[in-house]
């Protein structure tokens, strides 16, 4: 784990407390020798450490030192048990008894309560904090300064992340578990099926955030264009199965395990998996360990006080948590010791748990955490997308080697690409050529509305979109009224702009503008510049295909709006280009849903 246990020369805690405990038992048996031994132990402790800590048989004098400990919820019961025994033994600092109270509070709530960097609930103040991961400690120190919290370098427990599957699925799955293959990192293909990955929202969960970081690292970190596109696909897939809490993830996993749908995979800690199996004996999970290692929740012991007396009291309780009795208590709850030891009954081998701790992958740095959290939030932000498909005469031409027309290949690829969007996406569909609706070069096929909403022709709007795409027919003598359609689409999106969504336009075309009665490129550009609102960005993404395409005008529109223009000779590549287009949101939508 990289964290350390052992003797702490600054507080003389573990060995001294053991000596003090033994001295009290000897005093109860009576005898001058025992009393002398106790006094000698105290004098020795004071001489070695300068810290005056003792046990008072008749109680402590003066005012008690109240030590409030905020603990990650799953560890709370065990820490409260240790605290109760600690309080009963009357440990004192400078003649004042230390009284520990421990309460469960989500690590994210404490971190955001300190930094103001996110949503938080309840009272997050305490003198000691035991989050589930050093991720939160690093986040606080990065955003609020080193002095706000002090990491003592002590880890009180450990629990690596694992992948949980229904027993019957895990037994049949002979492939190695991998972060790289956990979720799709490319555009979906027709008929593709796979596992439904469940995790807790990374903005609220160490396990969720670490999962996102591990997948990102496995696919190359999303540093180049291809990596960005892969990261987008991974985020889109993960958001489909993200839940706001661990309880919600448990419930969804249990329901899917008992159903006939896609096989669920739940990403969680060992301890959480053991807890799930105790509470869901009818739908138990079997855990698997990714072959390249995992990230381990390390439960650091952190102080949040600059009061010397309280700091010393925190040091004494820290030592109590490191003692064998406390560690055994944690192990019985399904945690590992910081050096990886387990209780075989709490983490049984027949459920897939292994005695050897997996290779520990590094804690993601703050830069990665910030980048991934921003990406997650930007894609979590709802999307309003107006999709426009070229139906000019050239779309009748056959795509070599496919036996299909450009229209057929384009609409099939578009349907697969649009499947990347979740049900809450608002999507509209236009077709364009020249003179489709009187003097207009475009025609609305479907209005912009939520995909999961009620459809006009089918059960849902999403089904309507798929049906209209599949039924599109080119206009044999139609030309390409590209510029007029760009402007009409831009004005439509501007007039109906929603600030809580990413508003964008997607244009699919196989030709250059050839409408002699329409506006020219200069008119289009000047009008967009004049009518644009920097606070209401509407990026235009164009995917152009076919021979003889002049991409420069489309690139100019993209530059004006913050979008992108792509060119391909093969419409079948549209699905992957969709991912590249969506990845631009990581760069162009700053300020809309950051961490």
N, C-alpha and C positions, 0 to 999 in steps of 0.2 A: 504493500500500500504506500510505502514511502513515508508513512507517519511513524512516530516512535513511541514506545513505552519504556518503562524502566524507572531507575532512580532519578529524582529531581532534587538536585543539590540545593536549589533555592528555597525549598519549603520543607525538606526532610520529612516527607509525608508518609509513604507507604510503610517503611521499616519502623519509623517512630510510632505510627499509630498501632502497629502490631504490638510493639513493646508496651505501649500504654494500655492496650486492651488486656494484655496478660497481667500487667501490674495490678489492674483493678480486681481481676479474679483472685490474685494472691491476697489482696487486702481483705477480701471477703472471708477468706479462710483464717484471717487474723495472723498476727505475728510481726515482730519488729523487723525481721529480715525482709519480709515482703515490702514493708513500708520503705525501708532503706533502698531496696531495689527500685521501687517506683520513683523515689526522689532522684536516684542516680540516673535513671532513664530520662527524666525530665531535664535534669541539669545537663546531661550529655547532649540532648536534643537542642537545648538553647545554645550550648557552646558551639555545636557544629553548624547551626543554621541561623542563629539570631532570631528565630521565630518562636514565640512563647505560646505553646499549645499544650493543654493538659486536660485530663479527665477529672471531673469533680464528683465524688461519690454522692454528695448531698445536694447536687445541682450546681448550676453555674450562677455566678454573681453578676449583677448589673443587667443591662439591657441585652436581649438576644440579638444576634446578627441574622437578619432575614435574608436568605439567598433564594431569589426567584429564578427558576430554571425553565426556559422555554425549550421544549423538546419536539422533534419531529414526531407526529402522532403515533406511528407504529412502534416507536421505542418508548413511549410514555409510560405504559404499565410497568415495564421492567425498571425504568429509572425511578418511578414512584416507589417501587418495592425497596430498592437500594436506599432511597431517601428516608423511608420509614425506619429502617434498621439504623441508619446513620443518626437520625434524630434521637432514637431511643438510647444511643450510647453516649450522648452528651459530649460530643466533641466541641472543643472550645478554642477560641483565638483570643489571647490577652484577657482571659478570664470570662469571656462572653461566649455563651453557647451559640453554635451555628445551627440555625433552623432552616432546613431546605424544603421548599415547596416546588413541585414539578408539574407543569401543565403542558398538554399537547397543543401545538400550534403549527400550522403549515409553514414550511421553510420559506416558501415564496412570500407569504404574508409578512414575515419578519424582515426579509430582504427588501421588499418594496416599502415596508413601513419605515425603514431606516433611510432609504435612498429617495423615496418618492418616485421610483422608476416604473411603477405599475400598480395594478389594483390590489388592495389589501383589505383585510377584515379583522375586526376585534382589536384587543389590546396587545400590541407587539413588543412592549417594553419588558426588559428583564436584565438581571445582572450576568446571567450565563445563558448561552445559546448553544443548543446541540442540533444543528440542521442535519439533513440526511446526506449532504454532499458539500465538499469544498468549493463546488461551483458557485454556491451562494456566497460563501465567504469572499471569494475572489471578486464576485460581482459588487459586493458592498464596498470592499476596499478600493476597487477601481473607481466607483462612482461617488464615494463619500470620504475618501481619504483613509490612510493606513491606521490612524489613531482611533477610529470609531469602534472597531472591533479588534480584538487581539487573539489570534490563533495560537493556542498553547502548544501546538505541535502534537497533541494527543488525539488519537482516534479511539473512541470507546467501543466501536463495533464496526462490522463490515458486511456488505451484502452485494455481490456482483449481479449485474443484469443478466437475465436469461430469457429464452423464448419459450413460451408455454403453448402447447397444442392439446386438443382433445386426445385422450389416450389412444383411441383406435387410429387416429390420423398419424400420430407420432410413430406408432409401431410400424406403419406401412411406409413411412417416408424414409427412404434409404439415402437421400441426399444429405450432404453435410450442411449444417446450419451456417448461414453466412450473412453478415451485414450487407454485403454487396448485392446479394440476390433476394433480400428480404422484401423489397418492393420493386415495381417496374421502374426502369430508368430510361425508357424510350416510349414513343407513342404506342398506344394499344393497337393490336391487330384484330381482325375480325375473328370472333369465336374464342378469343383469348380468355382464359379463366385462371384464377390463382387464389392465393390466400388473402383473407381480409385481415389486415394488420390492425390491431387495437393498441393504442397507447394513450396516456394522459397528455393533454395539451402541453407542449414544451414551455409555454410561457408560465405555467403553474407547476411544472414537475421536473425534478432532476432527471428522472428516468426518461421522460419524454425528450428533454433537451439533449441528454447524452445520446439517445438513440438517433436523433437527427444529426448530431455531430459525427457519430460513428459511421452512419451511412454516407454522409458527405465525404469523410476521409476515405472511405472504401472506394468511392467512385472518382477520387482525385481532387476533392475539395471544391469543385465547381469554379475553378480559376479561369479556364478558357471558355470559349463559346460552347464547345461540346459539353464540357463539365457543367456549365450553367444550365443547359437544356436538360441534362440528366438530373440535376438537382431539382429543377422545376417539376419534372415527372415524379420524382420521389416525394416532394412536398405535397403535390396534388393527391398522390395515392395515400399518404399518411393522414392528410386532413380528412379524407373520407371516413377513416376509422378513429379519429381523435375524439376523446371524451373530456368533459370538464373536470372529472374527478376519478380517483381510483375506484370508488364504489360503482360509478357508472360504467367503467371499463369492465369490472367484474360481472356486472349484470348483463352487459352486451355479450361478453364472452360466453357466459353460461347459457344464454338464450340461443346463441349460434351453435354452441356445442351440441345442444339438444335438437337442433333443426337439421334441415336438408340442404342448406345453402352452401356458400363458399366456406371452406375450412378456415376457421379463425386462428390467428396467431396473436398472442398477447405478450407484449414486451413489458417486463416488470422485474423487480428484484427477486432474489431467491426467497427472502423472507416473506414478501408479498405473495409469491406463488405457494408457499407452504400455508399461509393464512387462507388463501383462496381454497385450497384443497380441504382444509379443516372445515370451512364453512359451506362447501359445495361438494359433499361426498357423492351426490348423485351425478354430477358432471365433472369429475376430477380432471386435472390437467397433468400432462407429463412435460417436464422441462428438458430443454436442450441447450447446449452451450455453443455459441458461435466458434467456428474452428480457428479464427484468427485472434481470439481473446475477447475480453469484454471490459466494460467500465464498471468499477466497483464503488458503490455508495460507501463513504468512509466515516460518516458521523463524527466530524471534528468537534472538539470541546473548545468553545470560544467564550471569552469574557467580554463584557460590555460595560465595565466600570473602571473609573480611575481612582476610586477610594481605596487606600492601602489596606484597610481592615477587611473590606469586602473582597478584595482581590485575594488576600491570604485565605479567607474562608472558602473562596472558590477553588483554590489550590488544594485544600484539604478534601473537599468533596470530589474533586477530580481524581484524587488518589483512591478514594473509596470505589469509584467506578472502574478503576483498573484492577482492583483486587480479584482474586480467583473466584470468590463467592459471587461477586457481581457479574463477572464474565460468564460463569456457569448459568446464571439467571438469563443473561442475554442469549446464550446458546440454546437454552430450552425454548426460547421464543422464536427460534429459527434464524438468528443472526450468527455470523462467524465472529471469532475473535479478530482483532486487528491483524494477527499473523495468519489467519485463514482457517483455524480449527473449527470444527462443527460438532454438533450433537447429532449423531446418526439417527436418533429417534425423531427429532424435530425436522430433519431434512433426510427422509428415507430414500435409500438407493432405488427402491422399486418405483418411485415417482420420477426417477431420472436424475436426482441430485447426486453430485459427486463430491468425494471427500477433498480432492485436490482443488484448490482455488484456481480459476482460469487465469491465464496471463492478463495482467492488468494493463489496459490501454491508458494512455495519458489523459489527464484532465484537460478538456478543451480550454484554450486560452481565451481571454476576454475578447480579443478581436474576433475570433471565430464565433463566440457566443453572441456577440452583438450583431454580426453579419447574418447568422442563421435565424436569430430571433426576429430581426427586421424582415428577412425573407418570408418567414412563417406568417408574420402579421400582414404583410403586403398581399400574400396570396389568400389569407383568411378574409381579407377585406373583399366584400362582394364585387362581382363583375357585371357591368352592363355592356353588352357587345352587339353591335349591329354588323351582321355578316352579309356581304354583298357578292353575288356570283354572276360572272359574265355568261350571257346566253347569246352572244353574237354568233354569226354563221360559222366562224372558224372553229367553234367548239364541236362541230360535227366531224372534224377530221379525226382519223384514227391514231391512237398512240401506238407506235411500232412495238410489236412483240406482245401486245396485250389482247388484241381482238376487240378492243373497246374504244369508244370515242373519247375525246378529251372531256366531254360533258360527263360521261359515265364514270371515268376515272376520278375526275375532280370531285364530284358529289360524294362518291364512296369514300375518298380520302378525307373530305371535309367532315363527313359524318363521324368518322373515327377520331379525327382531331378534336371535334367539338365534344366528344365523350370525355375529354379531360376535365371539363367543367362540372362542378357539383350541381345538385338540384336547386340550390338557391341562386344560381346565375340567372340574370335577366338577359334574354337573347331575342333579337329580331332578325328577320330574313328578308332581303331584297334580291331581285334579279335586275340586270341592266343590259341594255344594248343601245338602240336609238329608237326614239318614237314609240316606246312601249305603252305609254299612257298619254295619248294626245301628243303634246309637245315634250312631255317628260321622257327622259332616257331611262328612268328607273321605274320599278313597280314594286310596291310593298306586297309581300306574300304573307308575312306574319308580323304582328306588332311586337315590340320589345316587352317581354314579360317573363316571369320566373319559369324556369324549365319544369319545376314540379307543379306549377299551377294548372288549372283546368284548361284543357285544350278546346279549340273551336271544332275540330273535326275528330279528335281522338280523346282518349282518357286524360292525357297530359299534354302540355305544350311541347315537351321534349319529343313526344311521339309525333306531334304535328310537324315539328322541324324535320325529323327523319323522313316522314312521308313526303313533305314538300321537296326536300333535297332529292329524294329518289325519283320524283315525278317531273323534274325540270327538263324542259325540251329547248334546244337552241332555236333561234329565229333564223331560218336559212339565209335571208338576205339582210340580216341585221348587221350594222356596224358597231363600233365600240365607242360609246359616249362616255369616256372615262372621266374627263374633267368636270363636266356638269354633274355627274353622279357623285364624285368626291365632294363637291361643294354642297349638294343637296343633303348628303349624309352628315357632313360636318354641322350644318345648320340644324338638322333634326336632333342630333345628339346634344348640341349646345342648348337648344330650346327645352329639352327634357332632362337636363343634367341633374344627377344626384350626387351630392357631396360625400355620401357615405359609401360610394361605390367607385371602382375604377371604370371610367367610361372610355370605350375604345371602339374603333372601326376596323373591320377586317375585310379587305378587298381581294377577291380571287379573280384573276383575269389572264387571258392568253394573248392579249394584243395591246398595241399602242392606241392612243386616242386617234380616232379617225372620223370625228363628227364635224363636218365643215360648218354647221350651223351653231355649234356650241362655243363656249368660252375657250380662250387659249390659256397656256400655262401661266403667262404673266398675270392675266386677270385672276386666275385661280389663286396664285400665290399672294397677290396683293390683297385680295378679299379675305383670305384666311388670316393674314397678318392683322388686318384691320379689325376683324370680328373676334379674334382669339382673346381669351381671358387667361392670364398666367395662373390664376387661382382655380381655374376649371380646365385642366389639361385634357385634351381629347386626342391621344396618339392614334395615328393611322398606320396600320400594318398592311402591306401589300405583298401578296405572293403571286409572282408572274411566272408563266411557263410557256414554252413553245419557242420556235426559232424566230429570230429577227426582233426580239424584244429590246426596246431601248429603256433601260432601267433608270436612267438619269432623272426624268421627270418624276418618277415615283419616289426616288430617293430625295428629291427636293421637297416633296410633300411630307415625307417622313421626317426630314430635318426640321421643317417648320412646325410640326405637331409633336415631336418627341417620340415618333414611332420608328419603324424600320421597313426596308424594302428588300425582298428576297427574289432570286431568280433561279429557276430550275428547268431543265429540259424534260423532266419526268414528273407529271402530276402526282404519281404515286408517292413521291417524297413529301407531299404536303403535310402529312401527319407529323413527321419529324421537324419540319420547318415551323409548324405550330409551336412546338416546344421552344425553339429558338426565339420565336416572336414573343412568347409569354415571358421568357427569361429577361427580356428588356425591362420588365416591370421591376426587377431587382435594382436596376440602375436609374430608371426614369421616373419612378413614383415615390421618391424620397419625401417624407413628411406625411404620407398617407398610410398611417397604421404602423409607425415605427414602434420600437420597444418602449 
